[in-house]
Amino acid sequence: MQEQSSLLVANAAKFQKWFNVTVKESTEVVAIDRAAKKITARDVNNGQESVHPYDYLVLSPGGHAIRPPLPGADLPGIFVVKTIPDANAIKAWITEKGAKSAVVVGGGFIGLEVLENLVHRGLKCSLVEMLPQVMPPYDPEVVEPVHDRLRAAGVELHLGDGVSGFEAGPAGSAALLAVKTQSGKTHAADLVVLAIGVRPETTLARQAGLELGSRGGIKVDERMRTSDSAIFAVGDVAEVKDFVTGEQTLIPLAGPANRQGRIVADVISGNEPSRFRGSQGTSVVGLFGLTLAATGASEKTLRRLGRTFRKVYLHINNHAGYYPGAKQIDIKLLFDPTDGRVLGMQAVGEEGVEKRVDVVAMAIQKGGTVFDLEEAELCYAPQYGSAKDPVNMVGMVAANVLRNQHPLTSWDELDLQALTADPGCVLVDVREPPELDKVGKVESAVNMPLSSLRQQLAKLQDKDKKYYVYCQVGLRGYIATRQFLQAGFDAVNVSGGYKSFQQQLQEQQRPAKL
């Protein structure tokens, strides 16, 4: 955005003119008297206090950016980002100090967006993340393309290493600050941005005796009422139900917050049937031309809860491959093996990512299954999609598994060392030989190109062995597996092919949390 004013979509005068709502700017509510149904407000400029009665009270204080109690965390040049003034303070520091380098602590939504903007400002940037991956809500193999894109943009990644403290740059140092990590390393920087998350701002609620939930937010019902029927809570501060898992959770996202606000307005105005269904955490982030999006539960979440699930990987073009400009989308779909109900999806790519996740988000909210995805009727023209859209394709792959029409496994379910040592198992690569030389290969695999597979199968006698089949992204592996099965062999396709193998391998090589 070229103008800061573009970020301000409303002002006090507009609210007064359009809705007859009085907005008291620069005013902080400091107390709630539930018995008298009154709030006490303080003018932040002159300290003057005033008391205001209410029939209903809506709490929407949001969350506060976490500034950890680490040595040196309050040094000049160390920032958090929540408001426009926070961003302005960073810009001013860069200009005034001639900053040339930055360390961003935390690889979530805010951290990545800050990184991209600092790189565009010409700063040399490093990212320090305590976990072994960026975007912790996502599964690790899904974010490997994000790691690659960050490195390609010149960002130094320090994963699996938490911050232990901060110091001012030593006299004569070229950098203004030094970031100390738990591994004993020191990273020099002219500014530091702390982007390690937000906590719900519950100070008022606690002081008023409102009930808090297990995750630290304000406990609300499906109409966003708190433990006081005259007080509602919405947005980052409200603890809500996870639509997929049924857990209580905090979802600091704008979409759910806006829907919650509408529901509260309905309830207060007498439209009682309005209810909040819960949230599935549908999210998207873009950086350096890459889009990462997700909806529903991740594999990490399902494993933590002990939920049974199946998963499939798909690497597919965003639109018809023959039409110029097609870009690949990497998709991971999680579903219930008993009925095919969709539990979650994550996707990453350059084009068409978010619209596929949006479709699956709606399917999840309606209790949809992989069979619904394979039958979904979506827009098609070659410049926009394919006759079998990526949503259809990932549904078809999963549906084939549930119908027992296509045996499928994934790389993380295979022990390659044990498989290689087992004389009853064969790993088969059905790509063409030039691809192996260009892209890479699994050393223990036997190359049986799909172009000549039928002829090779006619000569193959080892029907007592099990064949694990893969290609580059999965499609040819599927076709080859069908040929193996039709010829009477025991075969299974490895989901996502060699591309998923590369992502899994990269993920396994990341440092564990210190």
N, C-alpha and C positions, 0 to 999 in steps of 0.2 A: 504494500500500500504506500502511495506517495505522500498522502496527507494524514496526519494524526487524527484530524477531525472526522475522518471517515470511520474511525472506530467507534464514535459516539452516535448511537442510533436514536437516542432520545435525550430530552432534557426536561428540566422542571417545568418550564413554560409550556412545552408541548403536552405534558401530562395534565397540567391544569386546564389547558384549552380543550384537549380532546376528551378527557375523562372526568374533569372536575375533581382531580386528585391533587391534594397539596403535598408537595415534596419538600421536606426539610433537609436541605443539604448541610454538610459540616455539622451534623448533629448525631451524637452517640447516645443510644439507650443504655442506661447504666443500672437500672433496677426494674423488676416486675413485682407489683403487689397483686398477687392472684386473688386474694380475698376481696380487695377493694376494686379489682379490675382496672388498675391504673399502671402506667409506666412512668418512670422518671427519665427525662432526656437532658443531655448536657450539650451546650454549644461549645464545640471544640476550639473556637477562636477566643471567646471571652470567659468560658467556664460557667456561664449562667445556666441554671437548671430550671426545668419546667415540668409540670405533671400533666399527663394526658389520659383521659378515661378511654376505655374500649369495651365494646360488646364482644368482639372476637379479636384475637391477636395472632398474627402470622409471623413466625420466626424464619428468616432466610438470611442468616449471617454468613453463610458459606463456610469456608475453611481457611486456616492460616498456613502459610508456607512454613515448613519445618526448618528451624535453624538449630542444629544439634549443639548440645552443651560440650563442645570440644575446645581445647586450648586454642585461642586466637580466632575463634569464629566471629568475633565482633570487630576484627581489624578493619580499617578503611580499605575499600576495594573488594570486600566480600559482600555479595548481594544475594537476595532472594527475588523471585519474580512472581508477583500476583497482580499488581495494578499497573496502569499506564505510568504513574509516577515512578514505579520501580524500574520500568524500562527506560524512562527518561534519565534516571540516575545513572544507569549503566552507560547510556550514550554520552552523557556529560563526562563521566570518568574517562572513557576512551579518548574523548577529544582533549580534555584538560591534561591528562597524563601522557598522551601520545602512546597509549597502550598498543602493544604489538602481539601479545600472547594472552591466552585465556585457558583456564581449567574449568570445565563444567563437572560438577559432582552430581551424579545421578543420571541414568539413561532412560528415563521415562518420557512421557509426552512432552513435558515442559523442557526437560534437558535437551532432547533432540531438536526441538524447534529453536531453542536458544543457540545451540551449536551451529545450526544452518545459518542463522542470521549473523553470528559472529564470523563465520567463515566468509560470508558475503561481504562483511566489512573489512576483510583482508587480514584478520587476526590468525595467528598460528594457534590451533586449538587442540586440547587434549580432553578426553573424557575419562573420568574415574568412576567406576561402578562396582559396588561391593559384590554383586552377583556376577556369575560368569556369562551374562548376556545382557544386552539392552532390552528394553520393553519387557519387564518381568512378568506382566500378565500373560504374555504369549509363550507358546512352547519354543524351546531353544532352537530346534532345527528350522523353524519358520523364519526366525529373524537373522539367519546367516546371511541372506542377501543384503540386509541392512548393515551388518558389520562390514561386508565387502564394499558397499556404497560409501560408508563413512571413511573407510581407509582410502578409497579412490579420491575422495574429496580432500585428503591430506590430514584427516583427524587421527591423532594418536589414541588408540584404545587401550585402556588399562582396566581389564575386566577381572573380576574375582579378587578385587583389592579395595578394601574400605579405607576411608580417610581417618587418620588418627589425630590430626591437628593442623594448625596453620601458624606461620611465622611471617614477620616482615622480612623482606629480602635483605640480606646482609649488606653492610656498607660496601659500595663499589660494585654491587651486583647489577647486572643489566635488567633484572626483573624486580618488581615491587613486592612480590609475595612468594612464599614457598609453601607448597602443599605437601604435608607428610602423610604417608599411607601406612597401613598395618603391616605391609611387607618390608617396611624399612626404606622405601624409595622416597625421593624428594622430587617434586615437579615444580619448576619455576614458572611464574605467571605474573602478568601485570594486573589481572583481575580474576576473580573467582566467582562463579555463579553456583549457588546451592539449589539444586532441583531434586531434592530427595523425597518429595511428596508433600501432601497436605494433611492436616488433622482437622476434624470438624470443630468449629468454633462454638463450644457448648458452655462458655462461661456464664452467660445469662441464664441458660436453662438449668444449670447446676445450682446457681444461687437461688433460683425460684423453686427448687425442689422438684423439677420435672424428672420423670424416669428416663434414664439412659439405657441404651441397648448393650448387647454383648460386645459390639464392635466399637463402642465409644461414641456413637451418634445418639441423637434424640430418638427415643422409641416412639413410633407412630403406628396407627392402624391403617387399613386400606383406604381410608378417607383422609389420611395425613393428619389425623388428630393425635395430639400427645396425650399423656396421662391426665391432663386437664382438658376437659371437653371444649373449653372456650379458647384453647390455644392450639394452633397448627404449626407444623414445621415442614419446610420443603427445601430441596436442593442438597448441597454437599453435606449439610448438617444432619439430614434425616437418614435414619437407618431403615432400609427397606428389604423386602424379600427378593432373593435371587430367583428369577422366573424358572430357571432350569434346575437348580439344585435344591431350592427351597430354603437355603441358608439365609440368615440375616447378613446384610452386606452394606457397604458404603459405595455409592456410585457417583463420583464427582464429575458428572457429565451434564452438558447443557440441555440435551434432549429430555431426559427424565425430569430434570428440574422444571422445565417449561410445562410439561404435562401435569406435574404435581401442582403447580400454581393454578392451572385451569381447574383441576379437580377441587382444590380448596375454594375457589371462587364459586363453583357450582354448589358445593355443600353450604357455604355461607348464604348464598342467595336462594337456597331451598331446593336445589336440584339433587336430592339425596342419592339417587341411584348411581351417581358418578363414583367410580372406584379406581384406585391405582392397582394395576395388575401385577406389578413388580417390574424389575429391570433385568435385562440379560447382558448389560454392559457392552452394547454395540458401539464400536469405536473405530476411528480412523486417524492416521497420521501420515503426513507427507514430508519427505525430505530428499533434497538433491534429485528430484525427478522420480522418486520411488514412492509408492503408496502401500501402506500396511494397514490392514483392516481385520476386524474380528467381530464375532457375535457369539453369545452363549458361552458354554464351559470350555476350558482348555483341557488338554490331557493331564496336565499337572494337577488341576483342580479335581478332575474325576478320580485320579489315582489317590489323591489325599483323602477323598471321601470314601474310597473303596467301592466306587461304582463300576459296574461291568460295562464295557463299551467295545466297539470296533472302530477302526480308523482306516481311511484310504487317502492316498496322495495322488494329486493330478497336476501335471505341468502341461498347460494348454494355452493356445493363442487366444487373445481377447476377441479377435474376430477372424473371419475366414482367412486362411493362410495365403491364398492366392491374391488377395487384395493387398495392395502396398501398405506398409506400416504396421503390420501385426506385431504385437508384443506378447511375450509369454507371461502367464499368471501361474504362480505356484499356489496350490490349494491343498488344505488339509481339512478333511471332514470327519467329525466324530459322531457316532450314532449308537443307539441301543440295539444290541444284537437280537433281542427278543421280538421287537415289533418294528424296528427300523426308525423309531422316532429320532429326529435330528437333535443332537445335544450341543453342537457347536461347530463353527467353521472359522478358519483363519486363512488369509490370503495375502500375497505380496506380489507386486509387479508394477509396471509403469503405466498401464492403461486398463481401464475397465474393472479395476479391483473392487471399488466401493459399491458399484451397482450390483455385483454378484453377491456381495455380503449382505446388502440391503434385502435382496430377494430371500435369502436364507434366513435373515432375521425375522421377516414376516412369517415364514414357514414355521420357525421355532415358536413364535408367539401363538400361532394357531394350532400347535401340537402336531405339526406336519412331519411326514416321514420321508425317507429316501425315495420311496415310491412316488410321493408327491413331487419331489424334485425332478425325477426322470420324466414326469408327464407335464411339467410346468410349461405353459405356452407363453413364450417371451418374444420381444421384438426381434425381428431378423431382417437385416440387409447386410451385404458382405462387409460394408465399412463399419458396421456396428456390432456384429456378432456372427454366430455360425448357425446353420440350420439346427444343429445340436449344440445349444449354448453350453458354456462351461458349467452352468448350474445343472442342466440336463445330464451332461457327461458324468459329473461327479456323483449324481444320483444314480445313474445307470451302473457305474462301477460298484457302488455300495449295494444296490439292489441285486446285482448278479451274485454278490457274495452271500446275501441273505437267502437267495433262492437256490444256493448250492450249485449255481451254474458256472462258477469260476473260483477256484481255490486261490486265495490271496494271503500273502504275508508281508511283513515290512522288514527293513534292514535291522532295526533295533530288536526284532524278535529272533534274529539269526545269530548264532555263534559261528562266525566264519572259520575260526580256527578248528572248532570241532567238526564243522561241516566238511572242511577240506580233508580232515583226517579220517572221516567216515567213508569206507569204500562203498557204502550203499547210497551215497548222496553225490550229486553232480551239480555244480553251479554253471549255468549256461548263459552266455552272452550272445544275443541274437543280432547284434548290430553288425554292420558291414566292416571289414578289416580297416579301411581308411579312417573310420570314425575312432577306432581304438587308438590308432597312432596320434590322432589329432586331439581327442578329448581326454583320453586316459582309460584305464581298465582296472578291473579287479584281478590281481595276478593269478589267483587260484581258479579263475573261470575258464571254461572251455568255450571257444568261439564256434558257434554254429549259426551262420548268417541266415536270417529269415528268407532271403532270396533263394536259398537252396535247401531250406530246412526239410521240405517234404521228401526230397530225394535222399537226404541223409537219414531221415527217420525210417525210410523203407529198408535201409541197410543196418540200422541199429538193432542189436539183439538184446540189450540189457534192460528188459522190462521189469526186472526185480529191483531196480534202483529208483530213487526219487530224484526228480529233476527240478531245480530251483531256477526259474527263467527270468531274465530281465533284459531290457533294452536301454534306450537313453532316457525316456520319460514315462514309459508304461504301455503305450498303445501297441507297439510291435511285440512287446512282451506278452500282452493279452492274446494277440493273434497266434503267436508261437505256442503259448500254453494250450490254447484250444487245439492246435495241430498235434501236440504231444498227447493230449487226452484222447482225441479222436483216433489216434494210432494205437491206443491201448497202454500208454505209459502213465505212470504216476507223476504228475507235475503240478507245480504251484508257481504263480506269478509273484514277483517281488514288486510291491507297489511303489510307483514313482521312479523306477528304473535307476540308472546310474546317477542321474542328477540328485535324487534323494540320497543315494549312497554318499555322494560328495558332501551334501549338507549335514548328514548324520556324522560323517567323519570329522568335518570341521567342528561340529558341536562337541564331539567327544574329546577333541584336542584342546578345548578351552580349559583354562585353569578353574579348579573348583573354588568355591568360596573359602577364603582364608579363615 
